[in-house]
Each structure stands twice: as C-alpha cells, then as structure tokens.
Amino acid sequence: MSSSVPAHELGWVAELLDLQLVVHDDQLGGGLDRLAGLALRRNPRRAHLLVSRLLGKHLPVDPRQALAAAAQLAAQLPPEVRTAGPLVFGFAETATALGHAVAAAVEDATYVSSTRRPGRSHLDFEEAHSHATAHRVLAPRELLAGAQDGSQEALPPVVLVDDELSTGRTALNTIRALHALAPRPSWTVAALLD
C-alpha cells in the first residue's frame, strides 16, 4: 500500500527542494518522520542529507529503539543468509553501529566496517556523494576473501548494512570491490530506509 506525502508536510527543506515522498512499505510504522528527517549541508555533490532518527549518531535516541530497529533489520535477512555465518559490513561513519548491531543479532556473523582513516587496506571503494568519498576496510584480507583455494562454497554470504539507500551507488561500488577480491554468487543489502 503506497501513501504520498507532499513537500509542505515534510518540512522546510523538502518544501525548498520541492520533494515529495512516496512510502511503499512501512515496516516499523510511523512513516518517514519516525525514520529520518531532512537537513541541508554544504556539499556540492549533494546538498540534502537524510538524518536518521533511529541511529543515535546525529540525533539522540533511546538505545532500545536503535537496537530493536537493527534486530528487525537482521530478522528480515533471507534465512539462508542468516544461518550461514555471514560477513556483515557496516559503512563509515553513520552505519557502523547499525551494522554492528545487525551482526550481533545474527548467530555466527562476523562484523567489519569501512573507515576513512588511513591504514593498510585490502579493500577500497568510493561513496561519491559524501563529504569524504574514499572508504577503506582495514580488516585482514583472509577475512574479506575467505578461503584461499578459490572455492566459493567456503565463502560466507555478505550483508551490506546502511542507514539509507538513496541511489545505491555506494552499495554497488562496495560489491564491485568485494567481488574483485572474492567473487560471490549473490549479495544482500539491508537498510533502514530505501
């Protein structure tokens, strides 16, 4: 069931940018206002910013609500992914805690995150719309690549966790980089807001 919210009901940022929101599926209830708000920033790549009301990164939130949202996101993963000891990946900076909480809710999951800090990285990718575009993963290569014998059976599934997907480009860039390192037959992307 879809519902549409006009710009003047979303606040001054949405009205200024003449945005309209269409909600197709509201798993948590409460609409967009429960999940996120809009803000402006000085960034020539993307002036608007979706600010999560569930993460506790930019706005205060009851930790029980943030953990419950992560647990619900984990519960929506395909059963074959949840039970296979997945590699769960959180994006810097905003979704690192969300990714960690999703991994904590999945039995035998391993958690890694990207960072923008310098260091020896085995995986680099870009987040084109960000204020700091370069991401790197400082986890050991063996953790990211899995078995060295080339067997795809040994590779755990990968779950990419982000707070919001707007274009999907960051997820695609990450998949391309991970696939070049260790090809997998499928990928799972989980986000609070798509």
GROMACS elastic network, one bead per residue, 0.5 to 0.9 nm:
[ bonds ]
;  ai    aj funct       b0    kb
    1    23     6  0.81731   500
    1    24     6  0.58943   500
    1    25     6  0.67866   500
    2    22     6  0.66240   500
    2    23     6  0.54329   500
    2    25     6  0.69953   500
    3    21     6  0.83317   500
    3    22     6  0.56660   500
    3    23     6  0.52912   500
    3    24     6  0.66986   500
    3    25     6  0.89864   500
    4    20     6  0.72390   500
    4    21     6  0.57370   500
    4    23     6  0.63127   500
    4    24     6  0.88126   500
    5     8     6  0.84570   500
    5     9     6  0.66180   500
    5    10     6  0.71963   500
    5    20     6  0.60262   500
    5    21     6  0.51598   500
    5    22     6  0.62932   500
    5    23     6  0.80530   500
    6     9     6  0.57004   500
    6    10     6  0.68670   500
    6    14     6  0.86605   500
    6    15     6  0.83880   500
    6    18     6  0.86813   500
    6    19     6  0.73774   500
    6    20     6  0.50157   500
    6    21     6  0.66440   500
    6    22     6  0.87712   500
    7    10     6  0.51711   500
    7    11     6  0.68674   500
    7    12     6  0.80245   500
    7    13     6  0.84472   500
    7    14     6  0.51197   500
    7    16     6  0.82777   500
    7    17     6  0.82608   500
    7    18     6  0.59293   500
    7    19     6  0.52336   500
    7    20     6  0.51035   500
    7    21     6  0.74781   500
    8    11     6  0.58233   500
    8    12     6  0.69841   500
    8    14     6  0.70573   500
    8    15     6  0.52338   500
    8    16     6  0.89316   500
    8    18     6  0.84938   500
    8    19     6  0.88446   500
    8    20     6  0.88353   500
    9    12     6  0.85648   500
    9    14     6  0.83492   500
    9    15     6  0.81257   500
   10    13     6  0.77195   500
   10    14     6  0.57303   500
   10    15     6  0.71761   500
   10    19     6  0.84021   500
   10    20     6  0.81485   500
   10    21     6  0.82215   500
   10    32     6  0.88151   500
   10    33     6  0.81836   500
   10    37     6  0.81822   500
   10    38     6  0.82175   500
   11    14     6  0.56380   500
   11    15     6  0.62512   500
   11    16     6  0.86814   500
   11    37     6  0.86535   500
   11    38     6  0.79724   500
   12    16     6  0.58785   500
   12    17     6  0.84951   500
   12    38     6  0.88697   500
   13    16     6  0.50751   500
   13    17     6  0.62014   500
   13    18     6  0.83244   500
   13    19     6  0.84545   500
   13    38     6  0.63022   500
   13    39     6  0.64856   500
   13    40     6  0.71050   500
   13    48     6  0.80635   500
   14    17     6  0.51605   500
   14    18     6  0.56981   500
   14    20     6  0.73707   500
   14    38     6  0.70553   500
   14    39     6  0.88505   500
   15    19     6  0.63369   500
   15    20     6  0.85554   500
   16    19     6  0.79207   500
   17    48     6  0.87357   500
   21    32     6  0.84265   500
   23    26     6  0.68335   500
   23    31     6  0.74156   500
   23    32     6  0.78044   500
   26    29     6  0.53996   500
   26    30     6  0.76301   500
   26    31     6  0.62978   500
   26    32     6  0.84016   500
   27    31     6  0.89941   500
   27    72     6  0.88907   500
   28    31     6  0.78851   500
   28    34     6  0.82751   500
   28    35     6  0.84367   500
   28    69     6  0.78886   500
   28    72     6  0.86088   500
   29    32     6  0.87404   500
   29    34     6  0.76005   500
   30    33     6  0.65813   500
   30    34     6  0.52100   500
   30    35     6  0.78823   500
   31    34     6  0.57632   500
   31    35     6  0.69820   500
   32    35     6  0.50614   500
   32    36     6  0.57762   500
   32    37     6  0.74103   500
   32   193     6  0.85988   500
   33    36     6  0.56352   500
   33    37     6  0.63249   500
   33    53     6  0.80490   500
   34    37     6  0.83914   500
   34    52     6  0.86361   500
   34    53     6  0.64319   500
   34    54     6  0.78023   500
   35    51     6  0.84110   500
   35    52     6  0.58010   500
   35    53     6  0.52338   500
   35    54     6  0.61802   500
   35   192     6  0.76045   500
   35   193     6  0.73482   500
   36    50     6  0.61029   500
   36    51     6  0.51903   500
   36    54     6  0.76079   500
   36   193     6  0.82870   500
   37    49     6  0.82846   500
   37    50     6  0.57488   500
   37    51     6  0.51466   500
   37    52     6  0.65645   500
   37    53     6  0.71865   500
   38    48     6  0.67695   500
   38    49     6  0.57599   500
   38    51     6  0.59610   500
   38    52     6  0.88612   500
   39    47     6  0.84199   500
   39    48     6  0.57034   500
   39    49     6  0.50894   500
   39    50     6  0.63974   500
   39    51     6  0.67502   500
   40    43     6  0.87297   500
   40    46     6  0.88904   500
   40    47     6  0.55705   500
   40    49     6  0.58937   500
   40    50     6  0.88042   500
   41    44     6  0.89049   500
   41    46     6  0.80103   500
   41    47     6  0.52601   500
   41    48     6  0.61596   500
   41    49     6  0.68972   500
   42    45     6  0.89833   500
   42    46     6  0.82605   500
   42    47     6  0.60860   500
   42    48     6  0.87074   500
   42   131     6  0.88198   500
   43    46     6  0.56027   500
   43    47     6  0.53079   500
   43    48     6  0.83743   500
   43   129     6  0.83404   500
   43   130     6  0.78778   500
   43   131     6  0.64150   500
   44    47     6  0.63238   500
   44   129     6  0.86226   500
   44   131     6  0.88060   500
   45   128     6  0.76522   500
   45   129     6  0.51642   500
   45   130     6  0.72040   500
   45   131     6  0.79693   500
   46    49     6  0.75989   500
   46   129     6  0.58304   500
   46   130     6  0.76360   500
   46   131     6  0.88746   500
   50   164     6  0.77613   500
   51    55     6  0.89745   500
   51    57     6  0.88179   500
   51    58     6  0.70015   500
   51    59     6  0.79058   500
   52    55     6  0.58805   500
   52    56     6  0.76742   500
   52    57     6  0.78420   500
   52    58     6  0.74020   500
   52    59     6  0.74342   500
   52   163     6  0.72232   500
   52   164     6  0.82980   500
   52   192     6  0.88267   500
   52   193     6  0.88788   500
   53    56     6  0.68689   500
   53    57     6  0.86511   500
   53    58     6  0.80421   500
   53    59     6  0.61837   500
   53    60     6  0.76671   500
   53    61     6  0.68680   500
   53    66     6  0.88121   500
   54    57     6  0.84560   500
   54    59     6  0.81347   500
   54    60     6  0.83623   500
   54    61     6  0.62005   500
   54    62     6  0.83288   500
   54    63     6  0.86436   500
   54    65     6  0.66644   500
   54    66     6  0.51415   500
   54    67     6  0.88075   500
   54    69     6  0.72980   500
   54   163     6  0.89252   500
   54   192     6  0.87834   500
   55    58     6  0.76892   500
   55    59     6  0.77175   500
   55    60     6  0.81607   500
   55    61     6  0.70176   500
   55    63     6  0.84609   500
   55    65     6  0.86166   500
   55    66     6  0.55871   500
   55    67     6  0.87229   500
   55    69     6  0.87729   500
   55    94     6  0.79130   500
   55    95     6  0.78138   500
   55    97     6  0.76795   500
   55    98     6  0.68231   500
   55   163     6  0.78156   500
   56    59     6  0.53044   500
   56    61     6  0.50275   500
   56    62     6  0.78418   500
   56    63     6  0.76116   500
   56    66     6  0.72126   500
   57    60     6  0.72779   500
   57    61     6  0.86612   500
   57    93     6  0.89408   500
   57    94     6  0.65661   500
   57    95     6  0.87478   500
   57    97     6  0.87467   500
   58    94     6  0.87103   500
   60    63     6  0.88735   500
   61    64     6  0.83444   500
   61    65     6  0.69934   500
   61    66     6  0.70193   500
   62    65     6  0.54496   500
   62    66     6  0.67825   500
   62    67     6  0.89616   500
   63    66     6  0.50860   500
   63    67     6  0.61091   500
   63    68     6  0.84053   500
   64    67     6  0.51735   500
   64    68     6  0.59197   500
   64    69     6  0.85383   500
   65    68     6  0.50429   500
   65    69     6  0.61465   500
   65    70     6  0.86552   500
   66    69     6  0.52268   500
   66    70     6  0.63596   500
   66    71     6  0.87129   500
   66    98     6  0.78039   500
   66   101     6  0.85989   500
   67    70     6  0.50605   500
   67    71     6  0.60991   500
   67    72     6  0.85683   500
   67    98     6  0.79715   500
   67   101     6  0.63861   500
   67   102     6  0.82867   500
   68    71     6  0.50035   500
   68    72     6  0.61006   500
   68    73     6  0.85346   500
   69    72     6  0.51126   500
   69    73     6  0.61779   500
   69    74     6  0.86397   500
   69    98     6  0.86345   500
   69   102     6  0.88458   500
   69   192     6  0.77882   500
   70    73     6  0.50007   500
   70    74     6  0.61528   500
   70    75     6  0.85849   500
   70    98     6  0.60896   500
   70    99     6  0.77973   500
   70   100     6  0.87556   500
   70   101     6  0.57101   500
   70   102     6  0.50422   500
   70   103     6  0.87772   500
   70   105     6  0.76700   500
   70   192     6  0.83290   500
   71    75     6  0.61089   500
   71    76     6  0.87372   500
   71   101     6  0.72066   500
   71   102     6  0.59717   500
   71   103     6  0.89789   500
   71   104     6  0.84336   500
   71   105     6  0.56697   500
   71   106     6  0.84575   500
   72    76     6  0.64206   500
   72   102     6  0.84954   500
   72   105     6  0.89445   500
   73    76     6  0.52865   500
   73    77     6  0.69339   500
   73   102     6  0.68673   500
   73   190     6  0.68784   500
   73   191     6  0.74125   500
   73   192     6  0.71692   500
   74    77     6  0.54690   500
   74    82     6  0.77280   500
   74   101     6  0.86697   500
   74   102     6  0.52691   500
   74   103     6  0.75912   500
   74   104     6  0.89708   500
   74   105     6  0.62746   500
   74   106     6  0.65664   500
   74   190     6  0.81901   500
   75    78     6  0.81662   500
   75    79     6  0.84938   500
   75    82     6  0.80438   500
   75   102     6  0.88378   500
   75   105     6  0.80754   500
   75   106     6  0.81805   500
   76    79     6  0.82734   500
   76   190     6  0.85014   500
   77    80     6  0.83456   500
   77    81     6  0.65519   500
   77    82     6  0.61890   500
   77   159     6  0.85313   500
   77   188     6  0.78228   500
   77   189     6  0.88987   500
   77   190     6  0.75853   500
   78    81     6  0.53318   500
   78    82     6  0.63324   500
   78    83     6  0.88342   500
   78   188     6  0.84380   500
   79    82     6  0.50464   500
   79    83     6  0.61383   500
   79    84     6  0.85239   500
   80    83     6  0.55089   500
   80    84     6  0.62228   500
   80   157     6  0.89360   500
   81    84     6  0.53182   500
   81    85     6  0.73631   500
   81    86     6  0.63053   500
   81   156     6  0.84143   500
   81   157     6  0.61400   500
   81   158     6  0.80765   500
   81   159     6  0.81251   500
   81   188     6  0.81797   500
   82    85     6  0.66731   500
   82    86     6  0.67324   500
   82   106     6  0.60491   500
   82   107     6  0.72871   500
   82   108     6  0.87672   500
   82   109     6  0.80935   500
   82   157     6  0.88883   500
   83    86     6  0.77443   500
   83   106     6  0.78069   500
   83   107     6  0.70537   500
   83   108     6  0.79580   500
   83   109     6  0.88177   500
   84   107     6  0.86350   500
   84   108     6  0.77702   500
   84   109     6  0.81049   500
   84   156     6  0.64765   500
   84   157     6  0.69828   500
   85   106     6  0.77315   500
   85   107     6  0.66352   500
   85   110     6  0.70866   500
   85   156     6  0.63048   500
   85   157     6  0.74918   500
   86   103     6  0.83238   500
   86   106     6  0.81853   500
   86   107     6  0.87775   500
   86   108     6  0.73027   500
   86   110     6  0.63610   500
   86   111     6  0.85336   500
   86   155     6  0.88662   500
   86   156     6  0.51443   500
   86   158     6  0.55592   500
   86   159     6  0.67407   500
   87   103     6  0.81612   500
   87   109     6  0.58814   500
   87   111     6  0.59464   500
   87   112     6  0.73974   500
   87   143     6  0.84197   500
   87   144     6  0.80234   500
   87   156     6  0.62846   500
   87   157     6  0.61749   500
   87   159     6  0.62339   500
   87   160     6  0.85682   500
   88    99     6  0.66602   500
   88   100     6  0.77526   500
   88   102     6  0.76787   500
   88   103     6  0.58136   500
   88   109     6  0.65773   500
   88   110     6  0.59404   500
   88   112     6  0.63633   500
   88   113     6  0.82441   500
   88   157     6  0.84583   500
   88   158     6  0.58703   500
   88   160     6  0.61210   500
   88   161     6  0.71176   500
   89    96     6  0.81432   500
   89    99     6  0.60758   500
   89   100     6  0.80285   500
   89   103     6  0.83786   500
   89   110     6  0.85025   500
   89   111     6  0.59588   500
   89   112     6  0.50758   500
   89   113     6  0.53135   500
   89   114     6  0.77000   500
   89   158     6  0.72731   500
   89   159     6  0.59844   500
   89   161     6  0.58590   500
   89   162     6  0.86095   500
   90    93     6  0.86001   500
   90    94     6  0.85697   500
   90    95     6  0.54204   500
   90    97     6  0.74309   500
   90    98     6  0.69523   500
   90   100     6  0.68570   500
   90   111     6  0.77202   500
   90   112     6  0.64947   500
   90   114     6  0.66129   500
   90   159     6  0.86702   500
   90   160     6  0.63209   500
   90   161     6  0.50756   500
   90   162     6  0.63282   500
   91    94     6  0.66891   500
   91    95     6  0.50059   500
   91    96     6  0.54693   500
   91    98     6  0.89310   500
   91    99     6  0.75242   500
   91   112     6  0.89554   500
   91   113     6  0.57235   500
   91   114     6  0.53266   500
   91   115     6  0.75383   500
   91   135     6  0.84380   500
   91   160     6  0.79208   500
   91   161     6  0.68881   500
   91   162     6  0.60908   500
   91   163     6  0.86118   500
   92    95     6  0.59609   500
   92    96     6  0.56172   500
   92   113     6  0.66712   500
   92   114     6  0.52199   500
   92   115     6  0.52060   500
   92   116     6  0.71148   500
   92   135     6  0.75404   500
   93    96     6  0.60345   500
   93    97     6  0.87763   500
   93   113     6  0.89644   500
   93   114     6  0.79070   500
   93   115     6  0.69585   500
   93   116     6  0.80734   500
   94    97     6  0.75196   500
   94    98     6  0.80848   500
   94   162     6  0.79152   500
   94   163     6  0.71537   500
   95    98     6  0.50178   500
   95    99     6  0.59358   500
   95   100     6  0.84572   500
   95   113     6  0.86257   500
   95   161     6  0.69372   500
   95   162     6  0.52231   500
   95   163     6  0.55633   500
   95   164     6  0.87853   500
   96    99     6  0.52209   500
   96   100     6  0.62009   500
   96   101     6  0.86796   500
   96   112     6  0.85605   500
   96   113     6  0.60869   500
   96   114     6  0.78361   500
   96   115     6  0.89788   500
   96   161     6  0.83902   500
   96   162     6  0.81824   500
   97   101     6  0.60898   500
   97   102     6  0.85651   500
   98   101     6  0.51041   500
   98   102     6  0.61567   500
   98   103     6  0.85949   500
   98   161     6  0.72221   500
   98   162     6  0.73938   500
   98   163     6  0.72760   500
   99   102     6  0.50894   500
   99   103     6  0.61604   500
   99   104     6  0.85701   500
   99   111     6  0.74413   500
   99   112     6  0.82504   500
   99   113     6  0.77030   500
   99   159     6  0.89711   500
   99   160     6  0.78853   500
   99   161     6  0.52867   500
   99   162     6  0.71375   500
   99   163     6  0.88244   500
  100   103     6  0.50834   500
  100   104     6  0.61381   500
  100   105     6  0.87282   500
  100   111     6  0.62188   500
  100   112     6  0.79265   500
  100   113     6  0.83299   500
  100   161     6  0.89827   500
  101   105     6  0.63388   500
  101   106     6  0.89214   500
  102   105     6  0.51644   500
  102   106     6  0.66030   500
  102   109     6  0.89649   500
  102   111     6  0.89589   500
  102   161     6  0.78747   500
  103   106     6  0.52111   500
  103   107     6  0.77857   500
  103   108     6  0.83744   500
  103   109     6  0.54651   500
  103   110     6  0.66336   500
  103   111     6  0.59769   500
  104   107     6  0.72616   500
  104   108     6  0.86103   500
  104   109     6  0.71899   500
  104   110     6  0.86335   500
  104   111     6  0.83695   500
  105   109     6  0.83772   500
  106   109     6  0.56339   500
  110   143     6  0.87695   500
  112   137     6  0.76349   500
  112   138     6  0.84968   500
  112   139     6  0.67408   500
  112   143     6  0.89627   500
  112   144     6  0.88241   500
  113   136     6  0.86286   500
  113   137     6  0.63914   500
  113   138     6  0.81603   500
  113   139     6  0.81592   500
  114   117     6  0.89811   500
  114   123     6  0.88480   500
  114   124     6  0.86405   500
  114   135     6  0.58523   500
  114   136     6  0.53398   500
  114   138     6  0.73126   500
  114   139     6  0.88305   500
  115   118     6  0.81544   500
  115   134     6  0.84920   500
  115   135     6  0.56082   500
  115   136     6  0.54926   500
  115   137     6  0.62295   500
  115   138     6  0.76717   500
  116   132     6  0.74658   500
  116   133     6  0.83191   500
  116   134     6  0.63202   500
  116   135     6  0.52003   500
  116   136     6  0.62482   500
  116   137     6  0.86391   500
  117   135     6  0.82594   500
  117   136     6  0.77013   500
  118   121     6  0.82423   500
  118   136     6  0.79410   500
  118   138     6  0.88337   500
  119   136     6  0.81764   500
  119   137     6  0.87006   500
  119   138     6  0.66108   500
  120   136     6  0.85738   500
  120   137     6  0.83654   500
  120   138     6  0.60958   500
  120   139     6  0.88202   500
  121   124     6  0.68726   500
  121   136     6  0.58017   500
  121   137     6  0.54504   500
  121   139     6  0.72783   500
  121   140     6  0.82480   500
  121   141     6  0.83957   500
  122   136     6  0.76133   500
  122   137     6  0.64606   500
  122   138     6  0.67075   500
  122   139     6  0.73672   500
  122   140     6  0.72669   500
  122   141     6  0.57587   500
  122   144     6  0.81653   500
  122   181     6  0.84486   500
  123   135     6  0.83040   500
  123   136     6  0.56506   500
  123   137     6  0.53065   500
  123   138     6  0.76056   500
  123   139     6  0.85669   500
  123   141     6  0.82593   500
  123   144     6  0.83355   500
  123   174     6  0.86438   500
  123   177     6  0.65561   500
  123   178     6  0.70456   500
  123   181     6  0.78232   500
  124   134     6  0.72234   500
  124   135     6  0.56249   500
  124   137     6  0.65264   500
  124   174     6  0.79868   500
  124   177     6  0.68104   500
  124   178     6  0.88772   500
  125   133     6  0.83561   500
  125   134     6  0.62264   500
  125   135     6  0.53477   500
  125   136     6  0.65489   500
  125   137     6  0.89026   500
  125   170     6  0.79773   500
  125   173     6  0.59299   500
  125   174     6  0.58212   500
  125   176     6  0.84815   500
  125   177     6  0.63781   500
  126   129     6  0.89270   500
  126   130     6  0.87952   500
  126   132     6  0.89375   500
  126   133     6  0.53012   500
  126   135     6  0.58532   500
  126   136     6  0.87174   500
  126   169     6  0.87896   500
  126   170     6  0.66179   500
  126   173     6  0.64398   500
  126   174     6  0.77387   500
  127   130     6  0.56884   500
  127   131     6  0.88036   500
  127   132     6  0.77163   500
  127   134     6  0.64893   500
  127   135     6  0.71698   500
  127   169     6  0.73492   500
  127   170     6  0.50435   500
  127   171     6  0.86737   500
  127   173     6  0.77154   500
  127   174     6  0.89315   500
  128   131     6  0.84919   500
  128   132     6  0.84071   500
  128   133     6  0.54717   500
  128   134     6  0.83007   500
  128   169     6  0.77463   500
  128   170     6  0.72782   500
  129   132     6  0.84311   500
  129   133     6  0.70487   500
  129   170     6  0.87534   500
  130   133     6  0.52184   500
  130   134     6  0.87387   500
  132   135     6  0.82122   500
  137   140     6  0.86378   500
  138   141     6  0.85670   500
  139   142     6  0.84061   500
  139   143     6  0.67384   500
  139   144     6  0.71751   500
  140   143     6  0.54211   500
  140   144     6  0.68137   500
  140   145     6  0.88329   500
  141   144     6  0.52101   500
  141   145     6  0.58661   500
  141   146     6  0.80492   500
  141   181     6  0.87709   500
  142   145     6  0.51386   500
  142   146     6  0.53323   500
  142   147     6  0.71160   500
  142   148     6  0.77268   500
  143   146     6  0.56116   500
  143   147     6  0.87056   500
  144   178     6  0.75778   500
  144   181     6  0.77267   500
  144   182     6  0.74819   500
  145   148     6  0.74327   500
  145   155     6  0.75240   500
  145   178     6  0.79511   500
  145   181     6  0.60273   500
  145   183     6  0.84569   500
  146   149     6  0.89564   500
  146   150     6  0.86470   500
  146   151     6  0.88858   500
  146   152     6  0.86139   500
  146   154     6  0.66920   500
  146   155     6  0.52428   500
  146   156     6  0.74272   500
  146   182     6  0.73632   500
  147   150     6  0.64960   500
  147   151     6  0.67472   500
  147   152     6  0.80778   500
  147   153     6  0.89393   500
  147   154     6  0.58865   500
  147   155     6  0.65927   500
  148   151     6  0.76540   500
  149   152     6  0.88352   500
  149   154     6  0.89038   500
  150   153     6  0.89101   500
  150   154     6  0.84925   500
  150   182     6  0.82285   500
  151   154     6  0.58127   500
  151   155     6  0.73684   500
  152   155     6  0.52598   500
  152   156     6  0.84985   500
  152   182     6  0.83568   500
  152   183     6  0.74774   500
  152   184     6  0.65616   500
  152   185     6  0.80571   500
  153   156     6  0.79193   500
  155   158     6  0.88147   500
  155   182     6  0.81502   500
  155   183     6  0.87691   500
  155   184     6  0.72960   500
  156   184     6  0.86004   500
  157   184     6  0.74850   500
  157   185     6  0.87225   500
  157   186     6  0.74569   500
  157   187     6  0.68293   500
  157   188     6  0.78386   500
  158   184     6  0.84344   500
  158   186     6  0.81319   500
  158   187     6  0.57604   500
  158   188     6  0.62782   500
  158   189     6  0.84556   500
  159   187     6  0.65390   500
  159   189     6  0.56810   500
  159   190     6  0.69389   500
  160   171     6  0.71760   500
  160   174     6  0.84905   500
  160   175     6  0.86877   500
  160   187     6  0.78618   500
  160   188     6  0.62029   500
  160   190     6  0.60851   500
  160   191     6  0.83016   500
  161   164     6  0.88547   500
  161   171     6  0.89650   500
  161   188     6  0.86160   500
  161   189     6  0.60844   500
  161   191     6  0.57577   500
  161   192     6  0.86456   500
  162   165     6  0.70433   500
  162   171     6  0.85854   500
  162   189     6  0.78733   500
  162   190     6  0.64607   500
  162   192     6  0.71526   500
  162   193     6  0.84926   500
  163   190     6  0.83475   500
  163   191     6  0.51724   500
  163   192     6  0.51521   500
  163   193     6  0.63264   500
  163   194     6  0.86095   500
  164   190     6  0.88290   500
  164   191     6  0.54008   500
  164   192     6  0.57835   500
  164   194     6  0.55663   500
  165   168     6  0.54809   500
  165   169     6  0.85369   500
  165   170     6  0.84811   500
  165   171     6  0.82914   500
  165   190     6  0.89960   500
  165   191     6  0.66149   500
  165   192     6  0.83115   500
  165   193     6  0.62392   500
  166   169     6  0.82769   500
  166   193     6  0.83552   500
  166   194     6  0.62542   500
  167   170     6  0.79135   500
  167   171     6  0.89260   500
  167   194     6  0.87223   500
  168   171     6  0.53707   500
  168   172     6  0.62722   500
  168   173     6  0.87118   500
  168   194     6  0.87266   500
  169   173     6  0.60086   500
  169   174     6  0.84903   500
  170   173     6  0.50718   500
  170   174     6  0.61355   500
  170   175     6  0.85841   500
  171   174     6  0.50931   500
  171   175     6  0.61337   500
  171   176     6  0.86274   500
  171   189     6  0.74007   500
  172   175     6  0.50232   500
  172   176     6  0.61164   500
  172   177     6  0.86156   500
  173   176     6  0.51618   500
  173   177     6  0.62831   500
  173   178     6  0.86688   500
  174   177     6  0.51570   500
  174   178     6  0.60777   500
  174   179     6  0.83339   500
  175   178     6  0.51038   500
  175   179     6  0.57322   500
  175   180     6  0.83807   500
  175   187     6  0.75169   500
  176   179     6  0.50898   500
  176   180     6  0.61380   500
  176   181     6  0.87076   500
  177   180     6  0.52570   500
  177   181     6  0.65021   500
  177   182     6  0.87837   500
  178   181     6  0.50479   500
  178   182     6  0.59664   500
  178   183     6  0.71240   500
  178   184     6  0.86750   500
  179   184     6  0.64554   500
  180   183     6  0.62507   500
  183   186     6  0.87895   500
  184   187     6  0.73002   500
  190   193     6  0.88931   500
  190   194     6  0.89382   500
  191   194     6  0.64016   500
